[in-house]
Amino acid sequence: MLFEKTIYENDFPINMRIMQVVEYPIHYHHDIEFVYVLKGEVRLKDVCSNYLLKEGDLFTINGHEVHGLTATDKDNVVAVIQISNRFFTQYFPSLGKACFMTGGKNDTHNKLDQLRKILLRILLNYSCKSFNYKNDCTYQMIDAVRYLNEHFNLFAFEGQDVLNFKSNNPVIVERISRIINYVYENHANKISLEELSVRERQVLRMISESKSMREIAEELCISRSTADTHRANLMHKLGCENLNKLLRFAISEDLINLEDRQ
């Protein structure tokens, strides 16, 4: 897994590329990235999840998330747009700590269409390179980030507190606030949920429900030492050295249903 340093022109805080993807290896960077499929389809691996992005799909990759792109058997044209967190945080202070989601099943079409239109206007201005296009693209991107922040911001962190999280349930807020270290290390060694044993999946789900190891052992009718062994195996297999990262994995695999717990 490689760190990719994004290089911006001195007076332009946006990096845009329109490309045909063959393989874009697993990597990460500090800044937010939009992956916009203009034609065909591509496969995206983002953290522990895999997606098939088709024409018109728009996926937002948060800073520090490990990800990669590969082609399918169909031709593709993909716009990859990276924005400088350092520049745009002067307008949106929590930008670098936020978790945006535009690729979920619950995205409303009208809101996502509006974000697509803003980004298409930016791409058009950039491609034409008309007079003052850099300023025009920058101001349009401010509009895009404002819209993204208003409609697709799942939550953000400030120290150990969670911001912008739309829930009145203090248990959920407290649980999410504990998930700080969301950057997966040694990502190439991660495995999928399907590769865990049935018992390990049960333990992972119970951990995501904030149950203690004693409670897990009692509910599963196993010894405390066996429950601890399952937890240790989970952390080893998933490359998660602490419970925060186990919880992050549980969220990425929909083991924690936030809607049901509100």
C-alpha positions in Angstrom: 0.0 0.0 0.0 1.5 3.3 -1.1 1.0 6.9 0.1 0.2 9.1 -2.9 1.2 12.7 -2.5 -1.2 15.0 -4.4 0.6 17.9 -6.1 -1.4 21.0 -6.7 -0.4 24.0 -8.7 0.5 27.0 -6.5 -2.7 28.9 -7.2 -5.1 26.0 -7.8 -6.3 23.8 -5.0 -7.9 21.2 -7.2 -6.3 18.3 -9.1 -8.4 16.8 -11.9 -7.8 13.9 -14.2 -10.0 12.2 -16.8 -8.7 8.8 -17.5 -9.3 5.3 -18.7 -8.7 3.1 -15.7 -6.9 -0.2 -16.2 -5.5 -0.6 -12.7 -5.0 2.1 -10.1 -3.2 0.2 -7.3 -4.2 0.4 -3.6 -3.0 3.7 -2.1 -4.1 6.5 0.2 -3.7 10.2 0.4 -4.6 13.0 2.9 -7.2 14.8 0.8 -10.8 14.1 -0.3 -11.3 12.6 -3.7 -14.3 12.3 -6.0 -14.5 9.3 -8.3 -17.0 10.0 -11.0 -17.7 7.4 -13.7 -18.5 9.2 -16.9 -18.6 6.0 -19.1 -18.7 2.3 -18.6 -17.9 0.8 -15.2 -15.0 0.2 -12.8 -14.4 -1.8 -9.6 -13.5 0.2 -6.5 -12.0 -1.2 -3.3 -12.4 1.2 -0.5 -11.1 0.2 2.9 -12.7 -3.3 3.4 -15.5 -2.9 1.0 -15.8 -3.6 -2.8 -18.0 -1.7 -5.2 -19.0 -1.9 -8.8 -19.3 1.7 -10.0 -21.3 2.2 -13.2 -21.8 5.2 -15.5 -23.1 8.1 -13.5 -22.0 6.8 -10.1 -20.2 9.3 -7.9 -18.2 8.0 -5.0 -16.5 10.2 -2.4 -13.3 8.9 -0.8 -12.4 10.5 2.5 -8.9 11.5 3.4 -6.7 8.6 4.5 -9.0 5.9 3.3 -7.1 3.2 1.4 -8.6 2.5 -2.0 -7.9 1.3 -5.5 -9.5 1.1 -8.9 -9.5 -1.7 -11.5 -11.2 -2.1 -14.9 -13.9 -4.6 -15.8 -14.3 -6.0 -19.3 -16.1 -2.8 -20.3 -14.5 0.4 -21.5 -14.5 3.2 -19.0 -13.9 6.9 -18.6 -13.5 8.1 -15.1 -13.0 11.6 -13.6 -10.8 11.6 -10.5 -11.0 15.0 -8.6 -8.9 15.7 -5.6 -9.3 18.8 -3.5 -6.8 20.4 -1.1 -8.0 19.9 2.5 -5.5 22.6 3.5 -7.1 25.1 1.3 -10.8 24.3 1.7 -10.7 23.9 5.5 -10.5 27.7 5.7 -14.2 27.6 4.6 -15.1 24.2 6.2 -13.1 23.7 9.4 -14.2 20.1 10.0 -13.5 19.0 6.4 -10.5 16.9 7.1 -12.2 15.1 10.0 -15.5 14.4 8.2 -16.8 11.1 6.8 -18.7 11.7 3.6 -20.9 9.1 1.9 -22.2 9.6 -1.6 -22.1 5.9 -2.7 -24.7 4.5 -0.4 -28.0 2.9 -1.3 -30.0 5.5 0.6 -28.7 8.6 -1.3 -31.6 10.6 -2.7 -31.4 11.0 -6.4 -32.2 14.7 -6.5 -29.4 15.6 -4.1 -26.9 13.4 -5.8 -27.9 14.8 -9.2 -27.3 18.3 -8.0 -23.8 17.4 -6.8 -23.1 15.7 -10.1 -24.1 18.9 -12.0 -21.8 21.0 -9.9 -18.9 18.7 -10.6 -19.7 18.5 -14.3 -19.6 22.3 -14.5 -16.2 22.2 -12.8 -14.9 19.6 -15.3 -16.2 21.5 -18.2 -14.6 24.8 -17.1 -11.3 22.9 -16.4 -11.4 21.2 -19.8 -12.1 24.5 -21.7 -9.4 26.4 -19.7 -11.1 29.7 -20.5 -10.0 33.0 -19.0 -9.9 32.9 -15.2 -11.0 29.2 -15.2 -9.0 28.5 -12.0 -10.9 31.0 -10.0 -14.2 29.8 -11.5 -13.4 26.2 -10.7 -12.3 27.1 -7.2 -15.5 29.0 -6.4 -17.6 26.2 -7.9 -15.8 23.7 -5.8 -16.6 25.7 -2.7 -20.3 25.3 -3.7 -19.7 21.6 -4.2 -18.1 21.1 -0.8 -20.7 23.1 0.9 -23.4 20.9 -0.7 -21.5 17.8 0.1 -21.1 18.9 3.7 -24.8 19.7 4.1 -26.3 16.6 2.5 -23.7 13.8 2.6 -21.7 14.3 5.8 -22.2 11.2 7.9 -20.2 12.4 10.9 -17.0 14.2 11.8 -14.5 14.0 14.7 -13.3 16.8 17.0 -10.8 15.2 19.3 -12.8 12.3 20.8 -16.2 14.0 20.2 -18.4 13.4 17.2 -19.8 16.3 15.2 -22.6 16.5 12.6 -23.9 13.1 13.5 -27.7 13.1 13.1 -28.8 10.9 16.0 -30.5 11.7 19.3 -29.5 8.4 20.8 -26.6 9.0 23.3 -25.5 5.3 23.1 -24.9 5.6 19.3 -23.1 9.0 19.7 -20.9 7.6 22.4 -20.1 4.5 20.4 -19.3 6.4 17.2 -17.2 8.8 19.2 -14.9 6.0 20.2 -14.0 5.2 16.6 -11.2 7.6 16.1 -8.4 5.7 14.5 -10.1 4.8 11.2 -7.1 4.5 9.0 -6.4 0.8 8.5 -2.7 -0.1 8.6 -1.4 -3.2 6.8 -4.5 -3.1 4.6 -3.1 -5.7 2.2 -3.4 -8.3 5.0 -7.1 -7.6 5.7 -9.7 -10.3 5.0 -13.4 -10.0 4.3 -16.3 -10.8 6.6 -17.1 -13.9 4.7 -13.7 -15.4 5.7 -14.5 -15.2 9.4 -15.9 -18.2 11.3 -19.6 -18.1 12.3 -18.6 -17.8 16.0 -16.1 -15.0 15.2 -18.9 -13.1 13.4 -21.2 -13.5 16.4 -18.5 -12.1 18.7 -17.8 -9.2 16.3 -21.5 -8.3 16.2 -21.7 -8.4 20.0 -18.7 -6.3 20.4 -20.3 -3.8 18.0 -23.3 -3.8 20.4 -21.0 -2.7 23.3 -21.3 -5.9 25.2 -18.5 -6.9 27.5 -16.5 -10.1 27.1 -18.2 -11.5 30.1 -21.6 -10.8 28.6 -20.5 -12.3 25.3 -19.3 -15.5 27.0 -22.5 -15.9 29.0 -24.8 -15.3 26.0 -22.8 -17.8 23.8 -22.4 -20.3 26.6 -18.6 -20.3 26.3 -15.9 -19.6 28.8 -14.4 -16.1 29.2 -11.0 -17.4 27.9 -12.7 -18.7 24.7 -14.4 -15.4 24.1 -11.1 -13.6 24.6 -9.5 -16.0 22.1 -12.2 -15.2 19.5 -11.6 -11.5 20.0 -7.8 -12.0 19.6 -8.4 -14.0 16.4 -10.6 -11.3 15.1 -8.1 -8.6 15.7 -5.3 -10.6 14.2 -7.3 -11.7 11.1 -8.6 -8.1 10.4 -5.4 -6.4 11.3 -7.2 -4.3 14.0 -5.0 -3.7 17.0 -7.7 -2.2 19.1 -11.5 -2.3 19.6 -12.0 1.1 17.8 -10.8 -0.4 14.6 -12.9 -3.5 15.1 -15.9 -1.2 15.4 -14.9 0.7 12.3 -14.9 -2.6 10.4 -18.3 -3.5 11.8 -19.7 -0.2 10.5 -18.2 -0.7 7.1 -19.8 -4.1 6.9 -23.2 -2.9 8.1 -23.0 -4.9 11.3 -24.1 -1.8 13.2 -27.5 -0.7 11.8 -27.5 3.0 12.8 -31.1 3.5 11.6 -32.5 0.7 13.8 -30.8 2.2 16.9 -32.1 5.7 16.6 
